[in-house]
Amino acid sequence: MKIIQEHQKCIGCGSCAALCPKYWEIGDDGKARPIGSKANGANFELEVDKIGCNQEAADACPVQCIKIGK
């Protein structure tokens, strides 16, 4: 499974980090990013075995910048 975050769209509300602190953090730029992710253009991507709380983080994101793919 892959978590993709469109970083430019992030407004730094912190809902993902609050709901899923194992996978999300707020960076120095005030925006969230997946912990251990790699930049791919304007996106951050993270491969995971199980989605876990990331679906809740994606659902709670007010700007819908978190995508879950296979």
Beta strands, then each sheet from edge to edge (+ up, - down):
strand 1: 2-6
strand 2: 24-26
strand 3: 32-34
strand 4: 38-40
strand 5: 43-47
strand 6: 66-69
sheet 1: 4+ 5- 1+ 6-
sheet 2: 2+ 3-
end
